[in-house]
Structures are given as structure tokens and as C-alpha cells.
């Protein structure tokens, strides 16, 4: 055991003994919040705020260090100055970040002079309160400690790290409240990985190259990751390695960059030009070691932010301005076939026959290490691109959509009177519904949209949304229908995909002669179908529906979304 790691374990041990926690124990929700309340009351540089009720009932708290000892002034200071936000227990079975934040607080209390060298640091002690209260020792079958921990699902059995766009949980509305109150420059979500076995304790996910703005991409690659990796290795003798998202069954097949969709915490925060990370410690490493690794990332990141506040503010300012002024919105990122390589520290694997199943199983030999290059699929490309509109219009009846836009501080204006405008419309021409529910939804995928300009009747109270604003990337991500996590894909507009009026064949058939006589183009099209399509020729229903769909009787609003755009 190296000296620095031993010192960190002593810190963990002293904290636990002081609070009656063992080295392989993480606090319950009540223990955690009780400790933080006592600590905040005793130290003026630590503030604890009740940010609102969780879906389970008890509140979600926010702990702020180096604030202004006043809620209004603290949040104002955070928005103005450089701020880091850490999120813990979104998956309460992965509590490494909770313990790491408590150790960090203890160190500040013991050495108050450290406050002079840190920016504003905020952390959510326990985000998934319902999952935190659902404690056991068995729900994480592949994880090495702690003795007791929470459950992945919230009170509604939702995975909150899939909820940042659809916002089905109360927790998600609380998160948007605290996130926009702070407007953090850097965000970290603390997790524990699940997957292959390898030598690393500490891995991370950062935003895909295509999704991250160029100023922040440059800052991350040229300064943050190199300096963070160096500091963590020199001070903790730990490697910092990209998240091991396997391309195949084992690392020999290579790893790929993780696609941080907007539904995830860091994908969501990146929409607001926040430099975002997910920390993933390795499930099979002992809990105390994982806590130290999470703490190492936290402390070295805080040091880096303190050293580079001016660079961060400059890069983020450029990123925000660039997002507001961009001409195109790109979406639906998929991995390319381009292969890079990365130096990897792994374990040998083989496939012995299992004694019980009598079948071959995957086994890693942790006593046989290897250090070699493996394939790395790091590049993604956007398969969709649209020209950015100047404005969107959303019907006032879309209360659920409007509620979520407002929660994310989207600037909107209500129309003061009914009006008619020539606007772009989104017509859904095809989609595939999910066969199984996913996080409470039968999502729509493979969405195809036809865009055209039509005369649109807007109502008093409908919303006008200009796109040249801080939330521009979020606006495009949720309102552009083909985008990966659009509100359409999450079923907010399913009612518009259903035809409401129909016809009775025995009545409508008496009208078709008149309809065809008045529309020569339809008549010619109908005759071509009769001539070339045998099934059409032999089906009265198909013939009548074809004429009906192209007649004045067919409702014009079916498959038209209540979102319009102008350029």
C-alpha cells in the first residue's frame, strides 16, 4: 500500500470513527442530512439549502462551500463567479461520491486555510432520495461494498439518469431549479461502473467531440485532462482512464466513446455549455479505494478550476455565444468505423467451463496483468443536420412541454392576440414505436419529418420562442422532432399522430365521382394506382381511403405537430 493511499484511508477511518461509520459503510439519507445540517450550523463557510421535495417526499438538499452565507447572494455569486457542481446518489447503490464529499468537507474544516484556494463548490448530497431510502446489501450483485446502499430506481422506479429531458420525476424539476440557480461552469456526476474487469479504479466520461463546443473542447483536451491525469497520478498514484464502454464482449475487441445523450445528466448540462463529466469508479475494487479515487478526481478538479478560472470563463463565454449564433443544429450521433488505439491496463481473460452450468463462461485472471494497446472507437458523426430557425412557436395547450421549457429558463413571449402567419410546420411522415417500455415510455424512433411552409392560425396565449438565447441548444434538442431526445420521441405529442375523423364507406362512395371531377391531378393519380397496383384495384377500402386522404374531407392537422418555426 503506497503512503498517500494509506494517508487517505486514515482520513476515511477518522471520519467514519468520528461519525460512527465503518470504512466500508456509507451513510443513510437521515444520517447524511443530519450530519450536514450539524456541520453547516457549526461552520459559516458551509451552507445547506432545501431545494424542494423529491418524488418520495423528503427534500433534495444542496450543499454550497465558499458561498455568501445568504441564499440570494450565494446563488448570485455562483452565477457570477466560477462554480463547480457535484451530483451524488443519482444511483444510490453507487455512493462513492457521498463519502468523498464528506471527507473533503472534513479536510476543509480541519484546514480552513484551504478555502483560499478553491472556487465555489456545490454538491447534491443525495439526489435520488427515494432510491437512497430503499437500502439493502443485495441489489448491486457485481459490486464490492459498501455494506448497505440504496437502489437504482426512484420512488416511481425510474432511472433518474434517463430523466433530464422528459422530467417525469419531481427530482428532475428540483435539479433544473438548483442547476440554473447556480449556472455551474463545471459539472460532475459521481457513479460506479458495471462491465469488464481491468486494473483501473478511476475512469471518466466526457462529452463527445461533436457535441462539445470548440472552445470547451480545446480547454478540456489541452489543459484539463492532461493536468488532471498528472495530478491524480502524482498525488494518488492512480491512473485516470476513459470509461470502458466495450465494443464487443471483452477489451480485446476495443472500447468506444460513450454517447452522452441529453437524457443523461452530463448530456443535459452540456446543452447549457457546462464542462461536464461522469466519474465511474470500478465496481470490483473495494469501496474505500473507490472513495479515495472519487475524492482524488474531486480535489484535483477543484485545484485545476482554481488555477484556470479566467480560461474557463473565457471559453464558456465563447461557447455560449457560439451556441446562440450557430447556423446548423446537428443531431443523432453514431459511432464511425474509424479505429484509433489506446494503451490499456487489463487482465487476461479466458473461457473455462463452469462446473454447474457446464458451459463456457468469461473469467478474468486478476493475477495475470497485461499492458498493451487495444482498439479505441472514439469518433462519432452526426447523421442529421438542420438549419437553425430564428424562432419557434408552441401552442399554449401544450402545458407539459411549456412547463419543462420554463423550468429550464427558456425565454418565451405569449402572443397577445390571435393571428395568422406563414410558418414552417413539422409533419410526421413515419416513425417506429418501441416494442417495450423504456423508463415509463414507449419511445418513438426512426422518426421522419417533412418540413413545409403553411398558413398557420396562432392563438392568443401561444408561445413565441426566439432561438438566439442562452438556452438555445436545449431548445433545439427538445423541439426539433428528429433529435435523439426530442419531446416528440418521448411521446409528448402522440395525440397528434392519431386521425380523429373517419368515413363510412357506403356513404362516402357516393361522393368520390364529384371529388375526382373537381381534382384532375387526384384523378390521374388514382387511375395510375388502379392500373399498376393489383391489391389497390381489388380493395374498395384502399381506393376510398386514397381518395379521402387527398380530398378536402381529410383532416389537415393529423401528423402536424403543434410546434412551428420561422427563419
C-alpha positions, 0 to 999 in steps of 0.5 A: 500500500503506497503512503498517500493511499494509506494517508487517505484511508486514515482520513476515511477511518477518522471520519467514519470513527468520528461519525460512527461509520465503518470504512466500508459503510456509507451513510443513510439519507437521515444520517447524511442530512443530519450530519450536514445540517450539524456541520453547516450550523457549526461552520459559516463557510458551509451552507445547506439549502432545501431545494424542494421535495423529491418524488418520495417526499423528503427534500433534495438538499444542496450543499454550497462551500465558499458561498455568501452565507445568504441564499440570494447572494450565494446563488448570485455569486455562483452565477457570477463567479466560477462554480463547480457542481457535484451530483451524488446518489443519482444511483444510490447503490453507487455512493462513492461520491457521498463519502468523498464529499464528506471527507473533503468537507472534513479536510476543509474544516480541519484546514480552513486555510484551504478555502483560499484556494478553491472556487465555489463548490456545490454538491447534491448530497443525495439526489435520488432520495427515494432510491437512497431510502430503499437500502439493502446489501443485495441489489448491486450483485457485481459490486464490492461494498459498501455494506448497505446502499440504496437502489437504482430506481426512484420512488416511481422506479425510474432511472433518474439518469434517463430523466433530464429531458422528459422530467417525469420525476419531481427530482428532475424539476428540483435539479433544473431549479438548483442547476440554473440557480447556480449556472455551474461552469463545471459539472460532475456526476459521481457513479460506479461502473458495471462491465469488464474487469481491468486494473483501473479504479478511476475512469471518466466520461466526457462529452463527445467531440461533436457535441462539445463546443470548440472552445470547451473542447480545446480547454478540456483536451489541452489543459484539463485532462492532461493536468488532471491525469498528472495530478491524480497520478502524482498525488494518488498514484492512480491512473485516470482512464476513459470509461470502458464502454466495450465494443464487443464482449471483452477489451480485446475487441476495443472500447468506444466513446460513450454517447452522452445523450441529453437524457443523461445528466452530463448530456443535459448540462452540456446543452447549457455549455457546462464542462461536464463529466461522469466519474465511474469508479470500478465496481470490483475494487473495494469501496474505500479505494473507490472513495479515495479515487472519487475524492482524488478526481474531486480535489484535483478538479477543484485545484485545476478550476482554481488555477484556470478560472479566467480560461474557463470563463473565457471559453464558456463565454465563447461557447455560449455565444457560439451556441446562440449564433450557430447556423446548423443544429446537428443531431443523432450521433453514431459511432464511425468505423474509424479505429484509433488505439489506446494503451490499456491496463487489463487482465487476461481473460479466458473461457473455462467451463463452469462446473454447474452450468457446464458451459463456457463462461468469461473469467478474468485472471486478476493475477495475470496483468497485461499492458498493451494497446487495444482498439479505441472507437472514439469518433462519432458523426452526426447523421442529421443536420438542420438549419437553425430557425430564428424562432419557434412557436408552441401552442399554449395547450401544450402545458407539459412541454411549456412547463419543462421549457420554463423550468429550464429558463427558456425565454418565451413571449405569449402572443397577445392576440390571435393571428395568422402567419406563414410558418414552417410546420413539422409533419410526421411522415413515419416513425417506429414505436418501441416494442417495450417500455423504456423508463415509463415510455414507449419511445418513438424512433426512426422518426421522419419529418417533412418540413413545409411552409403553411398558413398557420392560425396562432392563438392568443396565449401561444408561445413565441420562442426566439432561438438566439438565447442562452438556452438555445441548444436545449431548445433545439434538442427538445423541439426539433422532432428528429433529435435523439431526445426530442419531446416528440420521441418521448411521446409528448405529442402522440395525440397528434399522430392519431386521425380523429375523423373517419368515413363510412364507406357506403356513404362516402362512395357516393361522393368520390365521382364529384371529388375526382371531377373537381381534382384532375391531378387526384384523378390521374393519380388514382387511375395510375394506382388502379392500373399498376397496383393489383391489391389497390384495384381489388380493395374498395377500402384502399381506393376510398381511403386514397381518395379521402386522404387527398380530398378536402374531407381529410383532416389537415392537422393529423401528423402536424405537430403543434410546434412551428418555426420561422427563419 
